[in-house]
Amino acid sequence: MVTPYSPTPGPSAAEVLRARYAGRLPAALDELAGPEHGVVELPLHIAWSGLRSYDLDRPRLRMGLYRTVLAEGQHEDLVKLLHRDLLAAQWPVLRTLVSRHVRQVWEETFPELAPASAAAAASAAAPASSPAAGPAAA
């Protein structure tokens, strides 16, 4: 009798993706020494289709560059193209634009990113306080 092939269960697709992204991370956010201003042209191995040139002084283009580099860049690309302060400032919005796997790996490795996004989300959801009542007429 022939026994059916039963492969040894391997890591899930999510585990593979998380390991791939984790292997690209810098050891510290301070390693992210990319430019803060000017135009950046992404190499073909990161942006093989569509827009490759990004003006960092235009917020939407800067966000697009960071999203692309976080998703497609290797370790060397991250440290060369991303800047620590810009990443931290954009993270509350940027975290919603990248995949769950990218977001989790970055926030687990660099917990200082997670509180910033949680605080920003909380302040956006907080109701506006009512103006203080003026003195009552006597």
N, C-alpha and C positions, 0 to 999 in steps of 0.2 A: 504494500500500500504506500502511496506517495503522500507525504505530509505537506500541507500547504506551507508556502514560504511566509514566515512571520518575522518581518524586520524588527530589529531592536529599535524601540522608540528613541528618537533623537530629540534635539531641542526644537521647540516650537518656532514658528516663523518670527513671532514677537521677540523671543529670546535671541535669535540670530541677529535681528535688526538692532536690538539694544546693545549687543556685544559689538557689532560693527561700529555704531556711533560712539560707544564708550572708548573704543580703541583709538579714536581720532582726537579725543579731548586733550587740551593742554593740561599740564600738571597743576597750574594755577591760572586764575583769570589775568594776573599780571603779565602773563606771557603773550596776551593778545595785544600786539603792538602795531596794528595796522594803521592806516591813515585816518585822520579825523575830517579832513577837507579835501576837496579836489575831485577829479574824475578817476575812477578805477576801472580798468578793463580786465574782466575775468578771463582766465585761460580756458581753452576749449574743453579741457577735461571736466570743468565745472559747469560751464554754460555752452553746451554744444549746439543749442538751438535758440533762436530768439535774441533778446537783448543781452549784450555782453559788456556794454559801457554804462557805468552808473556814476552820477554826480552826487557825491556825498553831502553836498549842501542843499539838496532837494530831499526833504523827508521821505516822500513816497519811494523815490529811487533808492535811497539809503536802506529803507526797510526791505525793498526787493532784493538788494544785494545781500543783506544779512540773511534773509530767508534762504536764498539760493546757496550761499556758502555753508550755512549750517546743515542743509540737506545733502549737498553734493561734495563739499570740500573734504580734503584729507587733513591730517594734523598740520602739515606745513602750510596749507592754505588758510586754515583757521588763524594761526598765529601771525601770518603775514597780512591777511586781508581784514581781520576784525580788530576793533579797538575796544579795550575793556570798558571804558566809560560809555561809549556809544551803545555797546551791547546791554549794559546795565540799564541805561536810560530807556532803551527801546523794549526791553524784555517784557513789561506788562502787556504790550500789544503783540510783540513778536511771538510770544509763547502761544498765542492763539492762531498763528499763521503757519507754524511748523507742525510736523507730525507728533502724535502722542509720544512716540519712542524718542524722538529728538528732545522734546520738552522734558520728559522724565529723566533721561540720562543727564542733561545739563543741570536740572534742579536738584537731583540727588547728589551729584558730584560737587556742585557749587550751591549750597543751601542759601547763600546770600541772595541768589536770584529769586528764589521762591517767595520769601517774605515781601520783597518789593512788589511782586505781582499780586500777592494776597492783599497787601495794604492798599494798592491802587484799586483793586476790585472792590474792596470794602468801602473806600471813600467814594467811589462812583455810585455804589448802591445805597449809601447813607442818605436819608431824607434831608432836604435843606432845612436849616433851622429858621424858625419864624423870627421876623425882626422884633427887637425888644419894644415893648409898649412904651410910649412917651409918657410924660407926667400927666396925670389926670387934671382936668380943669377944675378949679375950686369954686 
